[in-house]
Amino acid sequence: MDTDTEPSDEPEYTVNRSVVRDAIFDAVGTVALLGFALVFLFVGVRGFVVGSSLPLSAAFVAASLLVAGAALDLVPPFRG
């Protein structure tokens, strides 16, 4: 009787796959948030240069800093 059985790699494969998927989603999310931050910064700075509404331009610059900080985990997360 052969009682030696090989352990299954299925649990490790599942865990590794979910870890890699989470890492890819985190990287894509960070790049997307930084892209939004650049758009907000561009709109805010353009508002300052063109002479648009100064409070609105300042709000866009502040929003860009907040979004960039959230993307880089420098501010507390928005969700609980």
PDB file of N, CA, C and O in Angstrom:
ATOM      1  N   MET A   1       0.839  -1.180   0.000  1.00  0.00           N
ATOM      2  CA  MET A   1       0.000   0.000   0.000  1.00  0.00           C
ATOM      3  C   MET A   1       0.887   1.247   0.000  1.00  0.00           C
ATOM      4  O   MET A   1       1.834   1.379   0.775  1.00  0.00           O
ATOM      5  N   ASP A   2       0.536   2.127  -0.887  1.00  0.00           N
ATOM      6  CA  ASP A   2       1.290   3.374  -1.000  1.00  0.00           C
ATOM      7  C   ASP A   2       0.502   4.477  -0.293  1.00  0.00           C
ATOM      8  O   ASP A   2      -0.561   4.887  -0.759  1.00  0.00           O
ATOM      9  N   THR A   3       1.026   4.947   0.821  1.00  0.00           N
ATOM     10  CA  THR A   3       0.318   5.980   1.585  1.00  0.00           C
ATOM     11  C   THR A   3       0.879   7.367   1.351  1.00  0.00           C
ATOM     12  O   THR A   3       0.376   8.348   1.898  1.00  0.00           O
ATOM     13  N   ASP A   4       1.921   7.449   0.536  1.00  0.00           N
ATOM     14  CA  ASP A   4       2.510   8.756   0.246  1.00  0.00           C
ATOM     15  C   ASP A   4       1.679   9.457  -0.830  1.00  0.00           C
ATOM     16  O   ASP A   4       1.585   8.989  -1.965  1.00  0.00           O
ATOM     17  N   THR A   5       1.092  10.562  -0.458  1.00  0.00           N
ATOM     18  CA  THR A   5       0.338  11.355  -1.432  1.00  0.00           C
ATOM     19  C   THR A   5       0.963  12.731  -1.497  1.00  0.00           C
ATOM     20  O   THR A   5       1.417  13.271  -0.489  1.00  0.00           O
ATOM     21  N   GLU A   6       0.982  13.272  -2.653  1.00  0.00           N
ATOM     22  CA  GLU A   6       1.557  14.606  -2.848  1.00  0.00           C
ATOM     23  C   GLU A   6       0.555  15.660  -2.406  1.00  0.00           C
ATOM     24  O   GLU A   6      -0.631  15.568  -2.724  1.00  0.00           O
ATOM     25  N   PRO A   7       1.028  16.657  -1.676  1.00  0.00           N
ATOM     26  CA  PRO A   7       0.104  17.721  -1.297  1.00  0.00           C
ATOM     27  C   PRO A   7      -0.312  18.523  -2.525  1.00  0.00           C
ATOM     28  O   PRO A   7       0.451  18.688  -3.477  1.00  0.00           O
ATOM     29  N   SER A   8      -1.511  19.001  -2.474  1.00  0.00           N
ATOM     30  CA  SER A   8      -2.043  19.766  -3.603  1.00  0.00           C
ATOM     31  C   SER A   8      -1.524  21.201  -3.554  1.00  0.00           C
ATOM     32  O   SER A   8      -1.448  21.813  -2.488  1.00  0.00           O
ATOM     33  N   ASP A   9      -1.171  21.720  -4.714  1.00  0.00           N
ATOM     34  CA  ASP A   9      -0.718  23.108  -4.804  1.00  0.00           C
ATOM     35  C   ASP A   9      -1.873  24.067  -5.059  1.00  0.00           C
ATOM     36  O   ASP A   9      -1.645  25.265  -5.230  1.00  0.00           O
ATOM     37  N   GLU A  10      -3.070  23.585  -5.088  1.00  0.00           N
ATOM     38  CA  GLU A  10      -4.233  24.422  -5.400  1.00  0.00           C
ATOM     39  C   GLU A  10      -4.418  25.581  -4.419  1.00  0.00           C
ATOM     40  O   GLU A  10      -4.643  26.701  -4.878  1.00  0.00           O
ATOM     41  N   PRO A  11      -4.339  25.388  -3.102  1.00  0.00           N
ATOM     42  CA  PRO A  11      -4.509  26.540  -2.200  1.00  0.00           C
ATOM     43  C   PRO A  11      -3.434  27.603  -2.397  1.00  0.00           C
ATOM     44  O   PRO A  11      -3.732  28.797  -2.375  1.00  0.00           O
ATOM     45  N   GLU A  12      -2.184  27.179  -2.591  1.00  0.00           N
ATOM     46  CA  GLU A  12      -1.108  28.150  -2.810  1.00  0.00           C
ATOM     47  C   GLU A  12      -1.322  28.911  -4.110  1.00  0.00           C
ATOM     48  O   GLU A  12      -1.103  30.121  -4.174  1.00  0.00           O
ATOM     49  N   TYR A  13      -1.750  28.197  -5.145  1.00  0.00           N
ATOM     50  CA  TYR A  13      -2.001  28.830  -6.435  1.00  0.00           C
ATOM     51  C   TYR A  13      -3.111  29.866  -6.310  1.00  0.00           C
ATOM     52  O   TYR A  13      -3.006  30.958  -6.868  1.00  0.00           O
ATOM     53  N   THR A  14      -4.162  29.535  -5.591  1.00  0.00           N
ATOM     54  CA  THR A  14      -5.281  30.456  -5.413  1.00  0.00           C
ATOM     55  C   THR A  14      -4.846  31.692  -4.636  1.00  0.00           C
ATOM     56  O   THR A  14      -5.209  32.812  -4.998  1.00  0.00           O
ATOM     57  N   VAL A  15      -4.080  31.502  -3.588  1.00  0.00           N
ATOM     58  CA  VAL A  15      -3.614  32.632  -2.783  1.00  0.00           C
ATOM     59  C   VAL A  15      -2.667  33.507  -3.599  1.00  0.00           C
ATOM     60  O   VAL A  15      -2.785  34.732  -3.581  1.00  0.00           O
ATOM     61  N   ASN A  16      -1.735  32.889  -4.311  1.00  0.00           N
ATOM     62  CA  ASN A  16      -0.793  33.665  -5.124  1.00  0.00           C
ATOM     63  C   ASN A  16      -1.509  34.446  -6.209  1.00  0.00           C
ATOM     64  O   ASN A  16      -1.178  35.600  -6.479  1.00  0.00           O
ATOM     65  N   ARG A  17      -2.482  33.815  -6.825  1.00  0.00           N
ATOM     66  CA  ARG A  17      -3.229  34.490  -7.888  1.00  0.00           C
ATOM     67  C   ARG A  17      -3.993  35.693  -7.337  1.00  0.00           C
ATOM     68  O   ARG A  17      -4.010  36.747  -7.973  1.00  0.00           O
ATOM     69  N   SER A  18      -4.618  35.560  -6.181  1.00  0.00           N
ATOM     70  CA  SER A  18      -5.365  36.687  -5.612  1.00  0.00           C
ATOM     71  C   SER A  18      -4.426  37.803  -5.155  1.00  0.00           C
ATOM     72  O   SER A  18      -4.771  38.981  -5.246  1.00  0.00           O
ATOM     73  N   VAL A  19      -3.247  37.437  -4.667  1.00  0.00           N
ATOM     74  CA  VAL A  19      -2.269  38.453  -4.246  1.00  0.00           C
ATOM     75  C   VAL A  19      -1.778  39.242  -5.451  1.00  0.00           C
ATOM     76  O   VAL A  19      -1.675  40.467  -5.390  1.00  0.00           O
ATOM     77  N   VAL A  20      -1.475  38.553  -6.537  1.00  0.00           N
ATOM     78  CA  VAL A  20      -1.004  39.229  -7.749  1.00  0.00           C
ATOM     79  C   VAL A  20      -2.110  40.104  -8.322  1.00  0.00           C
ATOM     80  O   VAL A  20      -1.843  41.230  -8.743  1.00  0.00           O
ATOM     81  N   ARG A  21      -3.341  39.614  -8.348  1.00  0.00           N
ATOM     82  CA  ARG A  21      -4.467  40.399  -8.855  1.00  0.00           C
ATOM     83  C   ARG A  21      -4.667  41.659  -8.010  1.00  0.00           C
ATOM     84  O   ARG A  21      -4.895  42.735  -8.563  1.00  0.00           O
ATOM     85  N   ASP A  22      -4.587  41.547  -6.699  1.00  0.00           N
ATOM     86  CA  ASP A  22      -4.721  42.718  -5.833  1.00  0.00           C
ATOM     87  C   ASP A  22      -3.592  43.718  -6.070  1.00  0.00           C
ATOM     88  O   ASP A  22      -3.825  44.926  -6.071  1.00  0.00           O
ATOM     89  N   ALA A  23      -2.381  43.225  -6.270  1.00  0.00           N
ATOM     90  CA  ALA A  23      -1.251  44.123  -6.517  1.00  0.00           C
ATOM     91  C   ALA A  23      -1.422  44.865  -7.832  1.00  0.00           C
ATOM     92  O   ALA A  23      -1.121  46.056  -7.917  1.00  0.00           O
ATOM     93  N   ILE A  24      -1.901  44.176  -8.856  1.00  0.00           N
ATOM     94  CA  ILE A  24      -2.118  44.829 -10.147  1.00  0.00           C
ATOM     95  C   ILE A  24      -3.219  45.871 -10.031  1.00  0.00           C
ATOM     96  O   ILE A  24      -3.078  46.978 -10.551  1.00  0.00           O
ATOM     97  N   PHE A  25      -4.316  45.532  -9.356  1.00  0.00           N
ATOM     98  CA  PHE A  25      -5.398  46.505  -9.176  1.00  0.00           C
ATOM     99  C   PHE A  25      -4.927  47.710  -8.376  1.00  0.00           C
ATOM    100  O   PHE A  25      -5.315  48.838  -8.681  1.00  0.00           O
ATOM    101  N   ASP A  26      -4.099  47.496  -7.359  1.00  0.00           N
ATOM    102  CA  ASP A  26      -3.555  48.613  -6.576  1.00  0.00           C
ATOM    103  C   ASP A  26      -2.681  49.515  -7.439  1.00  0.00           C
ATOM    104  O   ASP A  26      -2.760  50.739  -7.343  1.00  0.00           O
ATOM    105  N   ALA A  27      -1.852  48.911  -8.280  1.00  0.00           N
ATOM    106  CA  ALA A  27      -0.978  49.709  -9.147  1.00  0.00           C
ATOM    107  C   ALA A  27      -1.793  50.506 -10.162  1.00  0.00           C
ATOM    108  O   ALA A  27      -1.519  51.685 -10.387  1.00  0.00           O
ATOM    109  N   VAL A  28      -2.780  49.880 -10.769  1.00  0.00           N
ATOM    110  CA  VAL A  28      -3.628  50.576 -11.746  1.00  0.00           C
ATOM    111  C   VAL A  28      -4.420  51.686 -11.060  1.00  0.00           C
ATOM    112  O   VAL A  28      -4.571  52.776 -11.611  1.00  0.00           O
ATOM    113  N   GLY A  29      -4.922  51.412  -9.868  1.00  0.00           N
ATOM    114  CA  GLY A  29      -5.665  52.431  -9.124  1.00  0.00           C
ATOM    115  C   GLY A  29      -4.797  53.621  -8.750  1.00  0.00           C
ATOM    116  O   GLY A  29      -5.247  54.765  -8.815  1.00  0.00           O
ATOM    117  N   THR A  30      -3.563  53.363  -8.361  1.00  0.00           N
ATOM    118  CA  THR A  30      -2.648  54.449  -8.010  1.00  0.00           C
ATOM    119  C   THR A  30      -2.338  55.311  -9.224  1.00  0.00           C
ATOM    120  O   THR A  30      -2.333  56.538  -9.135  1.00  0.00           O
ATOM    121  N   VAL A  31      -2.081  54.673 -10.352  1.00  0.00           N
ATOM    122  CA  VAL A  31      -1.802  55.427 -11.578  1.00  0.00           C
ATOM    123  C   VAL A  31      -3.021  56.237 -11.999  1.00  0.00           C
ATOM    124  O   VAL A  31      -2.886  57.382 -12.430  1.00  0.00           O
ATOM    125  N   ALA A  32      -4.211  55.651 -11.878  1.00  0.00           N
ATOM    126  CA  ALA A  32      -5.438  56.371 -12.242  1.00  0.00           C
ATOM    127  C   ALA A  32      -5.655  57.580 -11.330  1.00  0.00           C
ATOM    128  O   ALA A  32      -5.996  58.661 -11.809  1.00  0.00           O
ATOM    129  N   LEU A  33      -5.463  57.410 -10.037  1.00  0.00           N
ATOM    130  CA  LEU A  33      -5.630  58.537  -9.117  1.00  0.00           C
ATOM    131  C   LEU A  33      -4.605  59.634  -9.378  1.00  0.00           C
ATOM    132  O   LEU A  33      -4.932  60.819  -9.301  1.00  0.00           O
ATOM    133  N   LEU A  34      -3.383  59.253  -9.683  1.00  0.00           N
ATOM    134  CA  LEU A  34      -2.382  60.268 -10.006  1.00  0.00           C
ATOM    135  C   LEU A  34      -2.717  60.980 -11.311  1.00  0.00           C
ATOM    136  O   LEU A  34      -2.421  62.165 -11.461  1.00  0.00           O
ATOM    137  N   GLY A  35      -3.328  60.276 -12.247  1.00  0.00           N
ATOM    138  CA  GLY A  35      -3.792  60.910 -13.476  1.00  0.00           C
ATOM    139  C   GLY A  35      -4.892  61.926 -13.204  1.00  0.00           C
ATOM    140  O   GLY A  35      -4.876  63.026 -13.757  1.00  0.00           O
ATOM    141  N   PHE A  36      -5.850  61.561 -12.354  1.00  0.00           N
ATOM    142  CA  PHE A  36      -6.892  62.510 -11.972  1.00  0.00           C
ATOM    143  C   PHE A  36      -6.299  63.719 -11.259  1.00  0.00           C
ATOM    144  O   PHE A  36      -6.740  64.850 -11.464  1.00  0.00           O
ATOM    145  N   ALA A  37      -5.300  63.474 -10.422  1.00  0.00           N
ATOM    146  CA  ALA A  37      -4.665  64.582  -9.712  1.00  0.00           C
ATOM    147  C   ALA A  37      -3.991  65.536 -10.693  1.00  0.00           C
ATOM    148  O   ALA A  37      -4.047  66.752 -10.513  1.00  0.00           O
ATOM    149  N   LEU A  38      -3.355  64.993 -11.729  1.00  0.00           N
ATOM    150  CA  LEU A  38      -2.734  65.849 -12.742  1.00  0.00           C
ATOM    151  C   LEU A  38      -3.772  66.665 -13.503  1.00  0.00           C
ATOM    152  O   LEU A  38      -3.537  67.832 -13.817  1.00  0.00           O
ATOM    153  N   VAL A  39      -4.910  66.062 -13.799  1.00  0.00           N
ATOM    154  CA  VAL A  39      -5.983  66.798 -14.487  1.00  0.00           C
ATOM    155  C   VAL A  39      -6.494  67.925 -13.595  1.00  0.00           C
ATOM    156  O   VAL A  39      -6.671  69.050 -14.062  1.00  0.00           O
ATOM    157  N   PHE A  40      -6.732  67.637 -12.325  1.00  0.00           N
ATOM    158  CA  PHE A  40      -7.198  68.679 -11.401  1.00  0.00           C
ATOM    159  C   PHE A  40      -6.164  69.792 -11.267  1.00  0.00           C
ATOM    160  O   PHE A  40      -6.514  70.972 -11.231  1.00  0.00           O
ATOM    161  N   LEU A  41      -4.900  69.417 -11.193  1.00  0.00           N
ATOM    162  CA  LEU A  41      -3.839  70.413 -11.084  1.00  0.00           C
ATOM    163  C   LEU A  41      -3.778  71.272 -12.341  1.00  0.00           C
ATOM    164  O   LEU A  41      -3.625  72.490 -12.252  1.00  0.00           O
ATOM    165  N   PHE A  42      -3.896  70.656 -13.496  1.00  0.00           N
ATOM    166  CA  PHE A  42      -3.881  71.403 -14.748  1.00  0.00           C
ATOM    167  C   PHE A  42      -5.038  72.400 -14.803  1.00  0.00           C
ATOM    168  O   PHE A  42      -4.846  73.557 -15.176  1.00  0.00           O
ATOM    169  N   VAL A  43      -6.231  71.954 -14.435  1.00  0.00           N
ATOM    170  CA  VAL A  43      -7.398  72.847 -14.462  1.00  0.00           C
ATOM    171  C   VAL A  43      -7.223  73.983 -13.467  1.00  0.00           C
ATOM    172  O   VAL A  43      -7.553  75.128 -13.775  1.00  0.00           O
ATOM    173  N   GLY A  44      -6.707  73.683 -12.275  1.00  0.00           N
ATOM    174  CA  GLY A  44      -6.511  74.727 -11.270  1.00  0.00           C
ATOM    175  C   GLY A  44      -5.467  75.744 -11.676  1.00  0.00           C
ATOM    176  O   GLY A  44      -5.688  76.947 -11.538  1.00  0.00           O
ATOM    177  N   VAL A  45      -4.332  75.282 -12.174  1.00  0.00           N
ATOM    178  CA  VAL A  45      -3.269  76.205 -12.591  1.00  0.00           C
ATOM    179  C   VAL A  45      -3.710  77.008 -13.807  1.00  0.00           C
ATOM    180  O   VAL A  45      -3.400  78.194 -13.919  1.00  0.00           O
ATOM    181  N   ARG A  46      -4.428  76.366 -14.709  1.00  0.00           N
ATOM    182  CA  ARG A  46      -4.938  77.090 -15.880  1.00  0.00           C
ATOM    183  C   ARG A  46      -5.911  78.184 -15.444  1.00  0.00           C
ATOM    184  O   ARG A  46      -5.935  79.266 -16.031  1.00  0.00           O
ATOM    185  N   GLY A  47      -6.701  77.908 -14.428  1.00  0.00           N
ATOM    186  CA  GLY A  47      -7.610  78.918 -13.909  1.00  0.00           C
ATOM    187  C   GLY A  47      -6.870  80.106 -13.327  1.00  0.00           C
ATOM    188  O   GLY A  47      -7.303  81.248 -13.478  1.00  0.00           O
ATOM    189  N   PHE A  48      -5.746  79.841 -12.659  1.00  0.00           N
ATOM    190  CA  PHE A  48      -4.939  80.946 -12.130  1.00  0.00           C
ATOM    191  C   PHE A  48      -4.319  81.768 -13.253  1.00  0.00           C
ATOM    192  O   PHE A  48      -4.288  82.996 -13.180  1.00  0.00           O
ATOM    193  N   VAL A  49      -3.827  81.099 -14.288  1.00  0.00           N
ATOM    194  CA  VAL A  49      -3.143  81.789 -15.380  1.00  0.00           C
ATOM    195  C   VAL A  49      -4.118  82.581 -16.232  1.00  0.00           C
ATOM    196  O   VAL A  49      -3.840  83.726 -16.589  1.00  0.00           O
ATOM    197  N   VAL A  50      -5.256  81.987 -16.562  1.00  0.00           N
ATOM    198  CA  VAL A  50      -6.231  82.634 -17.446  1.00  0.00           C
ATOM    199  C   VAL A  50      -6.961  83.760 -16.714  1.00  0.00           C
ATOM    200  O   VAL A  50      -7.416  84.714 -17.346  1.00  0.00           O
ATOM    201  N   GLY A  51      -7.074  83.662 -15.428  1.00  0.00           N
ATOM    202  CA  GLY A  51      -7.760  84.693 -14.654  1.00  0.00           C
ATOM    203  C   GLY A  51      -9.199  84.320 -14.376  1.00  0.00           C
ATOM    204  O   GLY A  51     -10.066  85.185 -14.262  1.00  0.00           O
ATOM    205  N   SER A  52      -9.441  83.056 -14.271  1.00  0.00           N
ATOM    206  CA  SER A  52     -10.779  82.564 -13.972  1.00  0.00           C
ATOM    207  C   SER A  52     -11.073  82.789 -12.485  1.00  0.00           C
ATOM    208  O   SER A  52     -10.363  83.536 -11.812  1.00  0.00           O
ATOM    209  N   SER A  53     -12.091  82.159 -11.997  1.00  0.00           N
ATOM    210  CA  SER A  53     -12.472  82.280 -10.597  1.00  0.00           C
ATOM    211  C   SER A  53     -11.345  81.757  -9.701  1.00  0.00           C
ATOM    212  O   SER A  53     -10.982  80.583  -9.774  1.00  0.00           O
ATOM    213  N   LEU A  54     -10.805  82.622  -8.872  1.00  0.00           N
ATOM    214  CA  LEU A  54      -9.689  82.217  -8.010  1.00  0.00           C
ATOM    215  C   LEU A  54     -10.084  81.174  -6.963  1.00  0.00           C
ATOM    216  O   LEU A  54      -9.324  80.233  -6.734  1.00  0.00           O
ATOM    217  N   PRO A  55     -11.257  81.309  -6.314  1.00  0.00           N
ATOM    218  CA  PRO A  55     -11.616  80.255  -5.349  1.00  0.00           C
ATOM    219  C   PRO A  55     -11.811  78.885  -6.008  1.00  0.00           C
ATOM    220  O   PRO A  55     -11.447  77.859  -5.432  1.00  0.00           O
ATOM    221  N   LEU A  56     -12.379  78.874  -7.204  1.00  0.00           N
ATOM    222  CA  LEU A  56     -12.574  77.609  -7.904  1.00  0.00           C
ATOM    223  C   LEU A  56     -11.233  77.016  -8.328  1.00  0.00           C
ATOM    224  O   LEU A  56     -11.030  75.805  -8.234  1.00  0.00           O
ATOM    225  N   SER A  57     -10.336  77.848  -8.785  1.00  0.00           N
ATOM    226  CA  SER A  57      -9.002  77.374  -9.167  1.00  0.00           C
ATOM    227  C   SER A  57      -8.256  76.833  -7.947  1.00  0.00           C
ATOM    228  O   SER A  57      -7.594  75.798  -8.028  1.00  0.00           O
ATOM    229  N   ALA A  58      -8.365  77.527  -6.832  1.00  0.00           N
ATOM    230  CA  ALA A  58      -7.719  77.056  -5.603  1.00  0.00           C
ATOM    231  C   ALA A  58      -8.329  75.731  -5.142  1.00  0.00           C
ATOM    232  O   ALA A  58      -7.625  74.866  -4.620  1.00  0.00           O
ATOM    233  N   ALA A  59      -9.636  75.576  -5.337  1.00  0.00           N
ATOM    234  CA  ALA A  59     -10.289  74.316  -4.968  1.00  0.00           C
ATOM    235  C   ALA A  59      -9.770  73.167  -5.829  1.00  0.00           C
ATOM    236  O   ALA A  59      -9.570  72.059  -5.330  1.00  0.00           O
ATOM    237  N   PHE A  60      -9.552  73.424  -7.114  1.00  0.00           N
ATOM    238  CA  PHE A  60      -9.021  72.374  -7.982  1.00  0.00           C
ATOM    239  C   PHE A  60      -7.590  72.010  -7.588  1.00  0.00           C
ATOM    240  O   PHE A  60      -7.230  70.833  -7.600  1.00  0.00           O
ATOM    241  N   VAL A  61      -6.781  72.991  -7.244  1.00  0.00           N
ATOM    242  CA  VAL A  61      -5.410  72.696  -6.813  1.00  0.00           C
ATOM    243  C   VAL A  61      -5.432  71.914  -5.500  1.00  0.00           C
ATOM    244  O   VAL A  61      -4.668  70.964  -5.333  1.00  0.00           O
ATOM    245  N   ALA A  62      -6.298  72.305  -4.576  1.00  0.00           N
ATOM    246  CA  ALA A  62      -6.409  71.580  -3.304  1.00  0.00           C
ATOM    247  C   ALA A  62      -6.913  70.155  -3.536  1.00  0.00           C
ATOM    248  O   ALA A  62      -6.439  69.217  -2.896  1.00  0.00           O
ATOM    249  N   ALA A  63      -7.872  69.992  -4.448  1.00  0.00           N
ATOM    250  CA  ALA A  63      -8.378  68.652  -4.760  1.00  0.00           C
ATOM    251  C   ALA A  63      -7.282  67.794  -5.376  1.00  0.00           C
ATOM    252  O   ALA A  63      -7.197  66.596  -5.105  1.00  0.00           O
ATOM    253  N   SER A  64      -6.444  68.409  -6.207  1.00  0.00           N
ATOM    254  CA  SER A  64      -5.354  67.630  -6.809  1.00  0.00           C
ATOM    255  C   SER A  64      -4.377  67.159  -5.736  1.00  0.00           C
ATOM    256  O   SER A  64      -3.898  66.026  -5.787  1.00  0.00           O
ATOM    257  N   LEU A  65      -4.084  68.009  -4.779  1.00  0.00           N
ATOM    258  CA  LEU A  65      -3.182  67.612  -3.690  1.00  0.00           C
ATOM    259  C   LEU A  65      -3.803  66.513  -2.834  1.00  0.00           C
ATOM    260  O   LEU A  65      -3.112  65.588  -2.406  1.00  0.00           O
ATOM    261  N   LEU A  66      -5.103  66.616  -2.586  1.00  0.00           N
ATOM    262  CA  LEU A  66      -5.790  65.611  -1.786  1.00  0.00           C
ATOM    263  C   LEU A  66      -5.822  64.264  -2.504  1.00  0.00           C
ATOM    264  O   LEU A  66      -5.564  63.230  -1.888  1.00  0.00           O
ATOM    265  N   VAL A  67      -6.132  64.265  -3.788  1.00  0.00           N
ATOM    266  CA  VAL A  67      -6.196  63.009  -4.546  1.00  0.00           C
ATOM    267  C   VAL A  67      -4.807  62.386  -4.671  1.00  0.00           C
ATOM    268  O   VAL A  67      -4.661  61.171  -4.539  1.00  0.00           O
ATOM    269  N   ALA A  68      -3.792  63.203  -4.924  1.00  0.00           N
ATOM    270  CA  ALA A  68      -2.427  62.674  -5.010  1.00  0.00           C
ATOM    271  C   ALA A  68      -1.980  62.116  -3.656  1.00  0.00           C
ATOM    272  O   ALA A  68      -1.326  61.075  -3.597  1.00  0.00           O
ATOM    273  N   GLY A  69      -2.329  62.799  -2.586  1.00  0.00           N
ATOM    274  CA  GLY A  69      -1.996  62.295  -1.257  1.00  0.00           C
ATOM    275  C   GLY A  69      -2.700  60.992  -0.939  1.00  0.00           C
ATOM    276  O   GLY A  69      -2.127  60.108  -0.301  1.00  0.00           O
ATOM    277  N   ALA A  70      -3.948  60.870  -1.384  1.00  0.00           N
ATOM    278  CA  ALA A  70      -4.678  59.622  -1.166  1.00  0.00           C
ATOM    279  C   ALA A  70      -4.085  58.491  -1.999  1.00  0.00           C
ATOM    280  O   ALA A  70      -4.034  57.346  -1.549  1.00  0.00           O
ATOM    281  N   ALA A  71      -3.640  58.807  -3.205  1.00  0.00           N
ATOM    282  CA  ALA A  71      -3.042  57.773  -4.061  1.00  0.00           C
ATOM    283  C   ALA A  71      -1.747  57.243  -3.462  1.00  0.00           C
ATOM    284  O   ALA A  71      -1.429  56.064  -3.619  1.00  0.00           O
ATOM    285  N   LEU A  72      -1.009  58.090  -2.788  1.00  0.00           N
ATOM    286  CA  LEU A  72       0.275  57.697  -2.209  1.00  0.00           C
ATOM    287  C   LEU A  72       0.175  57.349  -0.726  1.00  0.00           C
ATOM    288  O   LEU A  72       1.192  57.204  -0.048  1.00  0.00           O
ATOM    289  N   ASP A  73      -1.053  57.216  -0.226  1.00  0.00           N
ATOM    290  CA  ASP A  73      -1.327  56.858   1.175  1.00  0.00           C
ATOM    291  C   ASP A  73      -0.734  57.845   2.162  1.00  0.00           C
ATOM    292  O   ASP A  73      -0.249  57.454   3.224  1.00  0.00           O
ATOM    293  N   LEU A  74      -0.772  59.128   1.814  1.00  0.00           N
ATOM    294  CA  LEU A  74      -0.288  60.162   2.722  1.00  0.00           C
ATOM    295  C   LEU A  74      -1.400  60.778   3.553  1.00  0.00           C
ATOM    296  O   LEU A  74      -1.125  61.449   4.548  1.00  0.00           O
ATOM    297  N   VAL A  75      -2.634  60.567   3.170  1.00  0.00           N
ATOM    298  CA  VAL A  75      -3.799  61.044   3.917  1.00  0.00           C
ATOM    299  C   VAL A  75      -4.614  59.821   4.333  1.00  0.00           C
ATOM    300  O   VAL A  75      -4.488  58.759   3.723  1.00  0.00           O
ATOM    301  N   PRO A  76      -5.440  59.958   5.354  1.00  0.00           N
ATOM    302  CA  PRO A  76      -6.271  58.818   5.753  1.00  0.00           C
ATOM    303  C   PRO A  76      -7.202  58.411   4.610  1.00  0.00           C
ATOM    304  O   PRO A  76      -7.598  59.255   3.806  1.00  0.00           O
ATOM    305  N   PRO A  77      -7.550  57.139   4.531  1.00  0.00           N
ATOM    306  CA  PRO A  77      -8.420  56.692   3.438  1.00  0.00           C
ATOM    307  C   PRO A  77      -9.805  57.322   3.523  1.00  0.00           C
ATOM    308  O   PRO A  77     -10.282  57.666   4.605  1.00  0.00           O
ATOM    309  N   PHE A  78     -10.444  57.467   2.357  1.00  0.00           N
ATOM    310  CA  PHE A  78     -11.769  58.068   2.297  1.00  0.00           C
ATOM    311  C   PHE A  78     -12.833  57.137   2.849  1.00  0.00           C
ATOM    312  O   PHE A  78     -13.828  57.591   3.413  1.00  0.00           O
ATOM    313  N   ARG A  79     -12.628  55.841   2.690  1.00  0.00           N
ATOM    314  CA  ARG A  79     -13.625  54.892   3.176  1.00  0.00           C
ATOM    315  C   ARG A  79     -13.170  54.286   4.507  1.00  0.00           C
ATOM    316  O   ARG A  79     -11.994  54.349   4.867  1.00  0.00           O
ATOM    317  N   GLY A  80     -14.114  53.707   5.215  1.00  0.00           N
ATOM    318  CA  GLY A  80     -13.840  53.180   6.532  1.00  0.00           C
ATOM    319  C   GLY A  80     -13.274  51.847   6.494  1.00  0.00           C
ATOM    320  O   GLY A  80     -12.988  51.268   7.542  1.00  0.00           O
TER     321      GLY A  80
END
